[in-house]
Amino acid sequence: MDALLARLWKSLNGGLQWRLLWLRQATFMIGVTGVVRDGDGRVLLLRHRLWPDGRDWGLPTGYAERGETFEDTVVREVREETALEVRVGRPVRVTSGYRLRAEIAYEAELVGGELRIDPREILEAHWFSPGDLPAGLMASHRALIAGPR
């Protein structure tokens, strides 16, 4: 039986094999976060309109679109939410274990633009020194700002 299944599998073209594998696997959403710092080491934090009260401050965050690199997601989300331009650096955290979601966070550096928020998603945006972060900042984002221990 195994030999028959192997022969059948090998007789399929690569595109059909890929589609069958895709249907068999879980489909994930990838949340991408940017730890954006300016030249003075301050970090960009946003007060998100759609996040829960009391946990509404956080880093620029969004979901990767199909076919988009995670680095491009950081650039797009920061631009959409703040009109700022960033250069993405190294990844600083990759996590999973959420229902059908994985998360990745990258360091990012401000390279230009003028801060203008998208009021549909963002209530406020400010630069904070890492030692003077606002109440209501998500604990996981506080840890990202602090860096590795």
C-alpha positions as CSV (number, residue, x, y, z in Angstrom):
1,M,0.0,0.0,0.0
2,D,2.8,2.4,0.9
3,A,4.5,1.8,-2.5
4,L,1.3,2.4,-4.3
5,L,0.8,5.7,-2.4
6,A,4.3,6.8,-3.1
7,R,3.9,6.0,-6.9
8,L,0.7,8.0,-6.9
9,W,2.3,10.9,-5.1
10,K,5.2,11.0,-7.5
11,S,2.9,10.9,-10.5
12,L,1.3,14.2,-9.5
13,N,2.9,17.4,-10.7
14,G,4.6,19.7,-8.2
15,G,1.8,22.3,-8.3
16,L,-0.9,19.7,-7.4
17,Q,1.4,18.3,-4.7
18,W,1.8,21.7,-3.2
19,R,-1.9,22.4,-3.2
20,L,-2.7,19.1,-1.5
21,L,-0.1,19.8,1.2
22,W,-1.5,23.3,1.7
23,L,-5.0,21.9,2.2
24,R,-3.6,19.4,4.8
25,Q,-1.7,22.0,6.8
26,A,-2.9,24.7,9.2
27,T,-3.2,28.2,7.8
28,F,-1.5,30.8,9.9
29,M,-1.8,34.5,10.3
30,I,1.6,36.1,10.9
31,G,1.6,39.1,13.2
32,V,4.6,41.4,12.6
33,T,5.9,44.0,15.0
34,G,8.5,46.8,14.6
35,V,10.6,48.0,17.5
36,V,11.2,51.4,15.9
37,R,13.9,53.6,17.4
38,D,15.0,57.1,16.4
39,G,18.6,58.5,16.5
40,D,18.3,59.3,20.2
41,G,17.3,55.7,21.1
42,R,13.7,56.6,21.8
43,V,11.1,54.1,20.8
44,L,7.9,54.8,18.8
45,L,4.7,53.8,20.6
46,L,1.2,54.0,19.4
47,R,-2.1,54.2,21.3
48,H,-4.2,51.8,19.2
49,R,-7.9,52.5,18.8
50,L,-8.9,48.9,18.4
51,W,-6.9,47.4,21.3
52,P,-8.4,46.7,24.7
53,D,-8.7,49.6,27.2
54,G,-5.8,49.5,29.6
55,R,-3.6,47.7,27.1
56,D,-3.9,50.2,24.2
57,W,-0.3,51.4,24.0
58,G,2.1,49.3,21.8
59,L,4.6,49.1,19.1
60,P,3.6,49.3,15.4
61,T,2.0,46.0,14.6
62,G,0.0,44.3,11.9
63,Y,-0.5,41.2,9.9
64,A,1.6,40.1,6.9
65,E,-0.2,40.1,3.6
66,R,0.0,37.1,1.3
67,G,3.3,37.2,-0.6
68,E,4.7,40.0,1.5
69,T,8.1,39.6,3.3
70,F,7.9,40.2,7.0
71,E,10.4,43.1,6.7
72,D,8.1,44.7,4.1
73,T,5.2,44.3,6.6
74,V,7.0,46.4,9.2
75,V,7.7,49.1,6.6
76,R,4.1,49.1,5.4
77,E,2.5,49.1,8.8
78,V,4.7,51.9,10.1
79,R,4.0,53.9,7.0
80,E,0.2,53.3,7.1
81,E,-0.1,54.0,10.8
82,T,2.3,57.0,11.1
83,A,3.6,58.1,7.7
84,L,7.1,57.5,8.9
85,E,9.8,55.6,6.9
86,V,11.9,52.9,8.6
87,R,14.8,50.6,7.8
88,V,14.2,47.1,9.1
89,G,17.0,45.4,11.0
90,R,17.3,42.0,12.6
91,P,14.5,39.9,14.0
92,V,14.3,40.1,17.8
93,R,11.6,37.6,18.6
94,V,9.7,34.8,16.9
95,T,6.8,33.1,18.8
96,S,4.0,30.8,18.1
97,G,1.5,28.8,20.3
98,Y,-1.4,31.1,19.6
99,R,-4.4,29.5,18.0
100,L,-3.5,30.0,14.2
101,R,-1.1,32.8,14.6
102,A,2.7,33.2,14.8
103,E,4.4,36.5,15.6
104,I,7.7,38.0,14.6
105,A,9.3,41.2,15.8
106,Y,12.1,43.2,14.2
107,E,14.3,46.0,15.2
108,A,13.7,49.1,12.9
109,E,15.4,52.5,12.6
110,L,13.6,55.7,11.7
111,V,15.0,57.1,8.4
112,G,12.5,59.8,7.5
113,G,9.0,61.1,7.2
114,E,6.8,63.4,9.3
115,L,4.7,61.8,12.0
116,R,1.0,61.8,11.0
117,I,-1.3,59.2,12.5
118,D,-4.0,57.2,10.7
119,P,-7.0,58.1,13.0
120,R,-8.9,55.0,11.9
121,E,-6.5,52.8,13.8
122,I,-4.3,55.1,16.0
123,L,-5.3,57.6,18.7
124,E,-1.8,58.9,19.5
125,A,1.8,58.3,18.6
126,H,4.8,59.5,20.6
127,W,8.5,58.8,21.0
128,F,9.4,57.5,24.5
129,S,12.7,56.9,26.2
130,P,13.0,53.2,27.2
131,G,13.1,54.2,30.8
132,D,9.9,56.3,30.7
133,L,7.3,54.1,29.0
134,P,3.5,54.8,29.4
135,A,1.1,52.9,31.5
136,G,-1.1,50.6,29.4
137,L,1.9,49.3,27.4
138,M,1.5,45.6,26.5
139,A,3.9,43.5,28.7
140,S,5.3,41.7,25.6
141,H,6.1,45.0,23.9
142,R,7.7,46.3,27.1
143,A,10.0,43.2,27.0
144,L,10.8,43.8,23.3
145,I,11.9,47.4,24.1
146,A,14.0,46.2,27.0
147,G,15.8,43.7,24.7
148,P,17.4,40.4,25.6
149,R,18.3,39.7,29.2
